[in-house]
C-alpha cells in the first residue's frame, strides 16, 4: 500500500519538494551535474553503471524511518537546457523513490562520492571530438606557447629557498599543459596570496592572468594584467603583459557582425547573452476507491498545471537571472478548493570578477542554519581565495501554498564557507537568530565539515541552540569506494522532532485559546515557555549501513540495514506526554540489471523487511523500464505487501501499475500512468458480529495520471 498512499494522500500534505535546482560546472573534458536537494537524500544505487541516455538513482531519506516511495508526493521535475557537452534535459523523481536523469543521447558518466547530504553530483564526460592537429602536436604547440611565457620547470626551482611554493608552481605548470585552467587558476592564486612580493608571487600573477585568458575569463584577465603593470611596470616581462592586455582590449572594441535573426531563445547584443529555458506541464490526476460494499468514492479529480522557468542575462562581468517554479491545481468534481503554490521565485545578481552574489526572493537553503524555504535575501562575497561570507535575512515559509510573506516569523544570520584546504577539506560555520511574534524563537551556532578523496569521503553537520541550550541536529555520513567498485555507506543521524524552537511550546495549548506563541506569555513565564518547548520536543536517532556491489557491467546488488528510535515527550503545561517507540529495524535488498535485453533497459527486483514495535512487514517489488524505441518507454511495476500486526491481525496488499512516456517532438513528452490496488485488512475477533462476520475489510481502487510536458 505504500506506493498507493502516494496517490491517496492529498498533495497539500507534502510541504516541500525533494528537488530544488540543477547546476552544471564545466571542466576541460567533463562537467559536474550538481543536483541540489531540499531534503537529505543518500544514493543507494544507480543504473546503468557507466553509460546510457537514462540514469536511475535509487535514493533513501537520510535519517528517516520513511523512504521516498512511502511518502505522499507527486512527480517532481526540474528542466534543464541541453548542450553538446551535457545533453541533460530533464530530472525527475518518481513514485518508486528514484531520481531519473534524462539525456538526449547516450553519455558516459561517473557517480561522485557524497560530500553533502543535500547534493548529488554526477560527472558527465564530454564527447571526444576530432581536431585538426593530432594530440601529440597539440600538446607540443601548448608547450611552445608556455615556453614563450617562461613557465619552465627549472626556472621556478633553481635557487629556490621555498620548496612548497616551487611545488605549487610546478603543479600549476602541469595543469596549464593539461589545459586544466580552473586548477591552474586556483594554484596560481594560492601562490600569489602566500607570497605576493616574492619572485614566485610576480610570476604567479602573470600566469594567473594567462590562465584566466585561456579559460575565456577575459574580464578577470584584464584586471590581473592591469594589476601586474601597476606593481611591476619596469620589469622585462611588462612588455609581454602589455601586449596581452592590448589584445583583450582590441578584441572588445572590434565591431560585431550583425546577428542573424532566428527562432532560438538565446540572443547576443553588445556582449550580452540572454538565455531562457524551462518547462510547462499539465496532468489530469484521478483516484477512485471502494471500501467493502460501500459506494465508490472519488478521492481526487484534479488538473495539475506547472510552470518552471529560468532566465539569464549575462555579460563578461555580470549575470542577472531569475527563476520561478509554481503550480496551480484545479480540483474537478470534488468540494476540495483549488490550490496555488509558489516553490521558488527569486532574482539573482552575480558579479563574476569578484564572485559576489545577491539573491532576493523566495528561495531554499540547506546550509548556514537555514531551515528550508524562506522569503528574503542572501548576500555572498569572498574575502579571500579560501573564505566566503554569506549574510542572510528573511521570513520563514511554512508551505509553498503561502503565497504572501509571513512577517510574523523572521530570521537573520551570517555564515562562512571555508576551503578548499589540502584539496580535500571544506567547512562552513554559522550563527543564526529567529524570532516569532517578537519572541526569540531560536539562536543557534553550528557548521559543516566535508572531506573528499577519490575513494572515500564524509560529511558532518551540527546545529546547537545556545538559547535553549540543546543539540538540534547532528549528522555524519561516510562513503568508501573499493577498487572492485564495492560501495559502503554509513550514516548516523540525530535530530529533534520537531526542531527545538520556542514555537514548539504551542503544541497542545489550543484549549487555552492560544493563537500564537506570544499569547503564551499570559499564562507562563519566559523560562516556563522555554521548558514547555523542550517538553514537547522528541529526539529521533538512526544508524544506516548500506552496501552496493556490481557483479558485472550489467548486474549489481544493493543491501541496506537501518535501526531507528524516537524518544518520548514529557507531560507538562496540561499536555500529556508521549511514549518512545523503542528500536525499529529495517532490512532491504535489491538486484538491479541494465542492458539485459536491449540497450537502455533497467530491471529491479527488491525485497524489504521491517521489524517494528507493533508489527512485522514484508514487501516484494518488481520494477522494469524498457525502451520500446528511442521515443517510447514503458515502465511496468508490481508490489506485494504483507504485514503481521501484534494484535494477531494481518494485512495484504497488491499494487500493479504501468507508466508510459512518449516523446512526440524533441521538446514535448506525453506521459500516462495507471494502476490499481487490492487491500485486505484482517479484522480482530472483537470486531466480528453476526450481521457482519467477514474476516477482512476490503479496499480496492484505481488511479490514472495523464498529461504532457513541454520543455522550452
PEURDA-V288683 format. One record per residue. N is the residue number from 1. RES is the residue in three letters. PSI is psi in degrees with one decimal (* if undefined). Layout:
N;RES;PSI / N;RES;PSI
//
This chain:
1;UNK;-15.3 / 2;UNK;-49.6 / 3;UNK;-38.2 / 4;UNK;-25.9 / 5;UNK;-28.1 / 6;UNK;-35.0 / 7;UNK;-23.6 / 8;UNK;-40.9 / 9;UNK;143.2 / 10;UNK;142.3 / 11;UNK;-21.6 / 12;UNK;-18.7 / 13;UNK;-19.9 / 14;UNK;92.9 / 15;UNK;-14.1 / 16;UNK;150.6 / 17;UNK;158.4 / 18;UNK;-41.3 / 19;UNK;134.0 / 20;UNK;-55.0 / 21;UNK;168.8 / 22;UNK;138.9 / 23;UNK;137.1 / 24;UNK;119.5 / 25;UNK;119.6 / 26;UNK;131.2 / 27;UNK;-169.7 / 28;UNK;-53.4 / 29;UNK;7.4 / 30;UNK;169.1 / 31;UNK;149.0 / 32;UNK;115.5 / 33;UNK;116.1 / 34;UNK;110.2 / 35;UNK;116.7 / 36;UNK;134.2 / 37;UNK;155.3 / 38;UNK;-18.3 / 39;UNK;155.0 / 40;UNK;117.3 / 41;UNK;149.0 / 42;UNK;131.1 / 43;UNK;118.0 / 44;UNK;-41.5 / 45;UNK;166.8 / 46;UNK;154.4 / 47;UNK;147.1 / 48;UNK;166.8 / 49;UNK;-38.1 / 50;UNK;-38.6 / 51;UNK;158.3 / 52;UNK;173.4 / 53;UNK;-0.9 / 54;UNK;123.0 / 55;UNK;121.6 / 56;UNK;120.5 / 57;UNK;113.4 / 58;UNK;123.8 / 59;UNK;156.0 / 60;UNK;151.0 / 61;UNK;122.7 / 62;UNK;123.3 / 63;UNK;11.8 / 64;UNK;150.6 / 65;UNK;-14.5 / 66;UNK;157.1 / 67;UNK;168.9 / 68;UNK;-39.7 / 69;UNK;2.9 / 70;UNK;0.2 / 71;UNK;149.4 / 72;UNK;120.3 / 73;UNK;171.7 / 74;UNK;173.0 / 75;UNK;134.4 / 76;UNK;141.1 / 77;UNK;137.8 / 78;UNK;121.0 / 79;UNK;157.3 / 80;UNK;152.4 / 81;UNK;114.7 / 82;UNK;147.3 / 83;UNK;174.9 / 84;UNK;-36.1 / 85;UNK;-40.5 / 86;UNK;93.0 / 87;UNK;33.1 / 88;UNK;131.9 / 89;UNK;-11.2 / 90;UNK;139.6 / 91;UNK;127.2 / 92;UNK;143.0 / 93;UNK;124.0 / 94;UNK;-174.6 / 95;UNK;-8.3 / 96;UNK;1.6 / 97;UNK;36.3 / 98;UNK;143.0 / 99;UNK;128.1 / 100;UNK;127.4 / 101;UNK;118.4 / 102;UNK;128.7 / 103;UNK;151.1 / 104;UNK;-10.5 / 105;UNK;170.7 / 106;UNK;132.8 / 107;UNK;156.2 / 108;UNK;141.7 / 109;UNK;171.5 / 110;UNK;128.0 / 111;UNK;129.6 / 112;UNK;146.1 / 113;UNK;146.7 / 114;UNK;127.3 / 115;UNK;1.0 / 116;UNK;126.5 / 117;UNK;-11.4 / 118;UNK;8.6 / 119;UNK;143.6 / 120;UNK;126.9 / 121;UNK;135.1 / 122;UNK;127.1 / 123;UNK;120.7 / 124;UNK;120.7 / 125;UNK;137.6 / 126;UNK;152.1 / 127;UNK;146.8 / 128;UNK;125.0 / 129;UNK;146.6 / 130;UNK;137.4 / 131;UNK;161.6 / 132;UNK;-33.7 / 133;UNK;142.3 / 134;UNK;157.2 / 135;UNK;-41.0 / 136;UNK;-44.7 / 137;UNK;-34.1 / 138;UNK;-44.1 / 139;UNK;-40.3 / 140;UNK;-40.2 / 141;UNK;-40.0 / 142;UNK;-43.4 / 143;UNK;-39.3 / 144;UNK;-40.0 / 145;UNK;-37.3 / 146;UNK;-31.1 / 147;UNK;-38.6 / 148;UNK;-38.6 / 149;UNK;12.7 / 150;UNK;31.9 / 151;UNK;77.3 / 152;UNK;140.6 / 153;UNK;-45.1 / 154;UNK;-35.8 / 155;UNK;-32.6 / 156;UNK;-5.1 / 157;UNK;-14.9 / 158;UNK;129.7 / 159;UNK;15.5 / 160;UNK;138.5 / 161;UNK;10.9 / 162;UNK;87.4 / 163;UNK;-24.6 / 164;UNK;-48.1 / 165;UNK;-37.9 / 166;UNK;-40.5 / 167;UNK;-40.2 / 168;UNK;-40.1 / 169;UNK;-41.3 / 170;UNK;-39.2 / 171;UNK;-38.5 / 172;UNK;-36.9 / 173;UNK;-44.3 / 174;UNK;-37.5 / 175;UNK;-38.8 / 176;UNK;-42.6 / 177;UNK;-32.6 / 178;UNK;3.9 / 179;UNK;25.8 / 180;UNK;72.8 / 181;UNK;-31.0 / 182;UNK;-42.3 / 183;UNK;-39.2 / 184;UNK;-39.8 / 185;UNK;-43.9 / 186;UNK;-42.0 / 187;UNK;-45.4 / 188;UNK;-37.1 / 189;UNK;-40.9 / 190;UNK;-42.3 / 191;UNK;-44.4 / 192;UNK;-35.4 / 193;UNK;-36.8 / 194;UNK;-38.1 / 195;UNK;71.2 / 196;UNK;-25.5 / 197;UNK;0.6 / 198;UNK;173.3 / 199;UNK;-32.3 / 200;UNK;-41.6 / 201;UNK;-40.3 / 202;UNK;-48.7 / 203;UNK;-43.4 / 204;UNK;-35.5 / 205;UNK;-42.8 / 206;UNK;-46.2 / 207;UNK;-27.1 / 208;UNK;-41.6 / 209;UNK;-41.1 / 210;UNK;-42.4 / 211;UNK;-40.8 / 212;UNK;-41.7 / 213;UNK;-44.7 / 214;UNK;-29.6 / 215;UNK;8.6 / 216;UNK;27.2 / 217;UNK;71.8 / 218;UNK;-34.5 / 219;UNK;-42.3 / 220;UNK;-46.5 / 221;UNK;-43.2 / 222;UNK;-47.3 / 223;UNK;-40.7 / 224;UNK;-42.9 / 225;UNK;-40.9 / 226;UNK;-39.3 / 227;UNK;-39.5 / 228;UNK;-46.3 / 229;UNK;-28.3 / 230;UNK;-36.8 / 231;UNK;-35.9 / 232;UNK;62.5 / 233;UNK;-23.0 / 234;UNK;2.6 / 235;UNK;160.4 / 236;UNK;-20.2 / 237;UNK;-8.6 / 238;UNK;-34.5 / 239;UNK;-43.4 / 240;UNK;-41.1 / 241;UNK;-38.3 / 242;UNK;-39.6 / 243;UNK;-41.4 / 244;UNK;-39.3 / 245;UNK;-41.6 / 246;UNK;-37.6 / 247;UNK;-40.7 / 248;UNK;-44.4 / 249;UNK;-37.6 / 250;UNK;-38.6 / 251;UNK;-34.0 / 252;UNK;-26.5 / 253;UNK;-5.8 / 254;UNK;138.6 / 255;UNK;140.2 / 256;UNK;142.6 / 257;UNK;147.8 / 258;UNK;132.8 / 259;UNK;143.2 / 260;UNK;126.9 / 261;UNK;139.4 / 262;UNK;-171.3 / 263;UNK;-5.5 / 264;UNK;161.3 / 265;UNK;7.9 / 266;UNK;130.6 / 267;UNK;152.4 / 268;UNK;120.8 / 269;UNK;119.7 / 270;UNK;53.3 / 271;UNK;9.2 / 272;UNK;140.9 / 273;UNK;126.0 / 274;UNK;126.9 / 275;UNK;131.9 / 276;UNK;133.0 / 277;UNK;162.5 / 278;UNK;-158.0 / 279;UNK;151.2 / 280;UNK;136.5 / 281;UNK;151.5 / 282;UNK;127.3 / 283;UNK;135.9 / 284;UNK;127.3 / 285;UNK;120.9 / 286;UNK;133.8 / 287;UNK;127.3 / 288;UNK;137.7 / 289;UNK;163.5 / 290;UNK;128.8 / 291;UNK;119.8 / 292;UNK;-127.6 / 293;UNK;9.8 / 294;UNK;165.7 / 295;UNK;154.5 / 296;UNK;145.5 / 297;UNK;128.7 / 298;UNK;106.4 / 299;UNK;-32.6 / 300;UNK;136.7 / 301;UNK;97.5 / 302;UNK;145.2 / 303;UNK;113.4 / 304;UNK;118.9 / 305;UNK;129.3 / 306;UNK;144.0 / 307;UNK;129.5 / 308;UNK;116.1 / 309;UNK;153.6 / 310;UNK;135.2 / 311;UNK;132.3 / 312;UNK;133.4 / 313;UNK;119.6 / 314;UNK;152.1 / 315;UNK;-168.4 / 316;UNK;-28.4 / 317;UNK;-19.5 / 318;UNK;153.1 / 319;UNK;123.4 / 320;UNK;123.9 / 321;UNK;158.2 / 322;UNK;149.6 / 323;UNK;139.5 / 324;UNK;136.3 / 325;UNK;118.7 / 326;UNK;164.6 / 327;UNK;156.0 / 328;UNK;117.2 / 329;UNK;115.0 / 330;UNK;111.3 / 331;UNK;130.6 / 332;UNK;138.0 / 333;UNK;4.5 / 334;UNK;165.7 / 335;UNK;1.3 / 336;UNK;135.4 / 337;UNK;150.3 / 338;UNK;154.1 / 339;UNK;130.7 / 340;UNK;138.9 / 341;UNK;139.8 / 342;UNK;109.1 / 343;UNK;-40.2 / 344;UNK;136.6 / 345;UNK;98.8 / 346;UNK;164.7 / 347;UNK;132.7 / 348;UNK;130.3 / 349;UNK;125.2 / 350;UNK;126.0 / 351;UNK;106.3 / 352;UNK;-48.2 / 353;UNK;-37.0 / 354;UNK;-9.0 / 355;UNK;34.3 / 356;UNK;141.5 / 357;UNK;138.7 / 358;UNK;124.5 / 359;UNK;127.1 / 360;UNK;132.8 / 361;UNK;-162.6 / 362;UNK;124.0 / 363;UNK;175.9 / 364;UNK;139.2 / 365;UNK;148.7 / 366;UNK;16.7 / 367;UNK;174.6 / 368;UNK;19.3 / 369;UNK;6.0 / 370;UNK;134.1 / 371;UNK;64.1 / 372;UNK;-136.1 / 373;UNK;144.9 / 374;UNK;161.1 / 375;UNK;113.9 / 376;UNK;-153.0 / 377;UNK;147.0 / 378;UNK;125.2 / 379;UNK;123.0 / 380;UNK;135.3 / 381;UNK;130.5 / 382;UNK;140.7 / 383;UNK;-12.5 / 384;UNK;-177.9 / 385;UNK;-30.1 / 386;UNK;2.4 / 387;UNK;128.0 / 388;UNK;128.8 / 389;UNK;140.1 / 390;UNK;121.2 / 391;UNK;132.6 / 392;UNK;143.4 / 393;UNK;144.6 / 394;UNK;-171.7 / 395;UNK;133.7 / 396;UNK;145.3 / 397;UNK;112.9 / 398;UNK;-34.8 / 399;UNK;148.0 / 400;UNK;-11.3 / 401;UNK;-16.8 / 402;UNK;100.3 / 403;UNK;-17.5 / 404;UNK;162.1 / 405;UNK;132.7 / 406;UNK;97.7 / 407;UNK;-4.1 / 408;UNK;-30.1 / 409;UNK;117.6 / 410;UNK;164.2 / 411;UNK;164.3 / 412;UNK;155.8 / 413;UNK;176.5 / 414;UNK;143.1 / 415;UNK;160.9 / 416;UNK;132.2 / 417;UNK;125.8 / 418;UNK;128.4 / 419;UNK;176.3 / 420;UNK;138.4 / 421;UNK;136.4 / 422;UNK;29.5 / 423;UNK;18.6 / 424;UNK;-27.4 / 425;UNK;132.3 / 426;UNK;145.8 / 427;UNK;157.4 / 428;UNK;133.6 / 429;UNK;146.6 / 430;UNK;158.6 / 431;UNK;133.9 / 432;UNK;144.3 / 433;UNK;141.8 / 434;UNK;138.4 / 435;UNK;146.5 / 436;UNK;116.0 / 437;UNK;46.9 / 438;UNK;-2.3 / 439;UNK;138.8 / 440;UNK;117.7 / 441;UNK;-35.2 / 442;UNK;137.4 / 443;UNK;108.9 / 444;UNK;151.8 / 445;UNK;159.3 / 446;UNK;-164.3 / 447;UNK;-177.8 / 448;UNK;149.8 / 449;UNK;127.5 / 450;UNK;128.1 / 451;UNK;133.4 / 452;UNK;126.5 / 453;UNK;169.7 / 454;UNK;-38.0 / 455;UNK;-4.3 / 456;UNK;152.7 / 457;UNK;162.9 / 458;UNK;159.3 / 459;UNK;135.2 / 460;UNK;143.1 / 461;UNK;139.7 / 462;UNK;140.9 / 463;UNK;117.3 / 464;UNK;127.6 / 465;UNK;112.1 / 466;UNK;-14.1 / 467;UNK;-47.9 / 468;UNK;-5.7 / 469;UNK;56.8 / 470;UNK;148.3 / 471;UNK;122.6 / 472;UNK;-39.9 / 473;UNK;141.0 / 474;UNK;130.7 / 475;UNK;135.9 / 476;UNK;128.0 / 477;UNK;132.7 / 478;UNK;146.9 / 479;UNK;134.9 / 480;UNK;131.8 / 481;UNK;121.9 / 482;UNK;164.9 / 483;UNK;-31.3 / 484;UNK;12.8 / 485;UNK;14.6 / 486;UNK;133.5 / 487;UNK;124.4 / 488;UNK;130.2 / 489;UNK;130.7 / 490;UNK;133.4 / 491;UNK;129.7 / 492;UNK;133.4 / 493;UNK;128.9 / 494;UNK;131.2 / 495;UNK;147.5 / 496;UNK;146.3 / 497;UNK;113.4 / 498;UNK;173.8 / 499;UNK;137.5 / 500;UNK;105.7 / 501;UNK;162.9 / 502;UNK;-32.9 / 503;UNK;-22.9 / 504;UNK;-22.4 / 505;UNK;-16.8 / 506;UNK;-18.1 / 507;UNK;127.6 / 508;UNK;3.5 / 509;UNK;12.2 / 510;UNK;-28.1 / 511;UNK;-16.1 / 512;UNK;0.4 / 513;UNK;21.1 / 514;UNK;126.5 / 515;UNK;-26.0 / 516;UNK;169.9 / 517;UNK;-28.8 / 518;UNK;-23.8 / 519;UNK;-21.7 / 520;UNK;-21.1 / 521;UNK;-16.7 / 522;UNK;-16.9 / 523;UNK;-24.4 / 524;UNK;156.1 / 525;UNK;171.7 / 526;UNK;-43.9 / 527;UNK;-36.4 / 528;UNK;-37.0 / 529;UNK;-42.3 / 530;UNK;-39.6 / 531;UNK;-38.3 / 532;UNK;-40.8 / 533;UNK;-42.2 / 534;UNK;-38.8 / 535;UNK;-29.8 / 536;UNK;-2.5 / 537;UNK;126.2 / 538;UNK;168.7 / 539;UNK;127.6 / 540;UNK;134.5 / 541;UNK;145.4 / 542;UNK;149.4 / 543;UNK;127.9 / 544;UNK;137.3 / 545;UNK;126.2 / 546;UNK;142.5 / 547;UNK;136.0 / 548;UNK;131.5 / 549;UNK;125.0 / 550;UNK;134.5 / 551;UNK;-27.6 / 552;UNK;-172.6 / 553;UNK;-15.9 / 554;UNK;-17.1 / 555;UNK;136.6 / 556;UNK;155.7 / 557;UNK;144.7 / 558;UNK;132.9 / 559;UNK;149.4 / 560;UNK;132.9 / 561;UNK;136.6 / 562;UNK;134.7 / 563;UNK;136.2 / 564;UNK;157.7 / 565;UNK;152.9 / 566;UNK;125.5 / 567;UNK;167.0 / 568;UNK;177.9 / 569;UNK;166.5 / 570;UNK;141.7 / 571;UNK;125.1 / 572;UNK;158.8 / 573;UNK;25.7 / 574;UNK;9.9 / 575;UNK;128.6 / 576;UNK;141.3 / 577;UNK;175.2 / 578;UNK;152.7 / 579;UNK;153.4 / 580;UNK;164.7 / 581;UNK;-13.5 / 582;UNK;-163.4 / 583;UNK;130.3 / 584;UNK;140.9 / 585;UNK;140.2 / 586;UNK;134.4 / 587;UNK;137.4 / 588;UNK;154.0 / 589;UNK;140.1 / 590;UNK;151.2 / 591;UNK;121.4 / 592;UNK;131.5 / 593;UNK;145.3 / 594;UNK;145.5 / 595;UNK;27.9 / 596;UNK;-35.8 / 597;UNK;-46.0 / 598;UNK;163.5 / 599;UNK;129.3 / 600;UNK;-4.0 / 601;UNK;152.2 / 602;UNK;135.3 / 603;UNK;136.5 / 604;UNK;122.8 / 605;UNK;118.3 / 606;UNK;150.0 / 607;UNK;140.1 / 608;UNK;138.3 / 609;UNK;126.1 / 610;UNK;122.7 / 611;UNK;93.0 / 612;UNK;171.0 / 613;UNK;-34.2 / 614;UNK;2.2 / 615;UNK;165.0 / 616;UNK;128.5 / 617;UNK;137.4 / 618;UNK;138.2 / 619;UNK;135.0 / 620;UNK;134.2 / 621;UNK;150.2 / 622;UNK;129.4 / 623;UNK;129.5 / 624;UNK;143.9 / 625;UNK;114.6 / 626;UNK;121.0 / 627;UNK;103.0 / 628;UNK;-38.8 / 629;UNK;-178.1 / 630;UNK;-28.0 / 631;UNK;-23.3 / 632;UNK;122.7 / 633;UNK;144.7 / 634;UNK;135.6 / 635;UNK;82.6 / 636;UNK;146.3 / 637;UNK;150.6 / 638;UNK;142.6 / 639;UNK;138.4 / 640;UNK;128.2 / 641;UNK;143.0 / 642;UNK;130.3 / 643;UNK;130.7 / 644;UNK;107.3 / 645;UNK;154.4 / 646;UNK;-20.7 / 647;UNK;5.3 / 648;UNK;-8.8 / 649;UNK;161.0 / 650;UNK;159.5 / 651;UNK;136.9 / 652;UNK;143.0 / 653;UNK;141.0 / 654;UNK;128.1 / 655;UNK;95.0 / 656;UNK;149.9 / 657;UNK;164.9 / 658;UNK;140.2 / 659;UNK;137.3 / 660;UNK;137.1 / 661;UNK;138.9 / 662;UNK;120.5 / 663;UNK;102.1 / 664;UNK;-29.4 / 665;UNK;173.0 / 666;UNK;-28.0 / 667;UNK;-0.4 / 668;UNK;128.6 / 669;UNK;130.2 / 670;UNK;142.1 / 671;UNK;134.7 / 672;UNK;133.5 / 673;UNK;140.4 / 674;UNK;153.2 / 675;UNK;176.2 / 676;UNK;172.1 / 677;UNK;138.9 / 678;UNK;117.9 / 679;UNK;127.9 / 680;UNK;114.1 / 681;UNK;116.3 / 682;UNK;138.1 / 683;UNK;147.8 / 684;UNK;157.7 / 685;UNK;-33.8 / 686;UNK;-19.2 / 687;UNK;-9.6 / 688;UNK;138.7 / 689;UNK;169.7 / 690;UNK;-36.3 / 691;UNK;-27.6 / 692;UNK;88.6 / 693;UNK;11.0 / 694;UNK;131.5 / 695;UNK;-16.8 / 696;UNK;143.6 / 697;UNK;130.2 / 698;UNK;128.7 / 699;UNK;131.3 / 700;UNK;157.3 / 701;UNK;178.3 / 702;UNK;160.4 / 703;UNK;153.7 / 704;UNK;131.0 / 705;UNK;122.6 / 706;UNK;138.3 / 707;UNK;-165.6 / 708;UNK;161.7 / 709;UNK;127.7 / 710;UNK;118.0 / 711;UNK;131.9 / 712;UNK;*
//
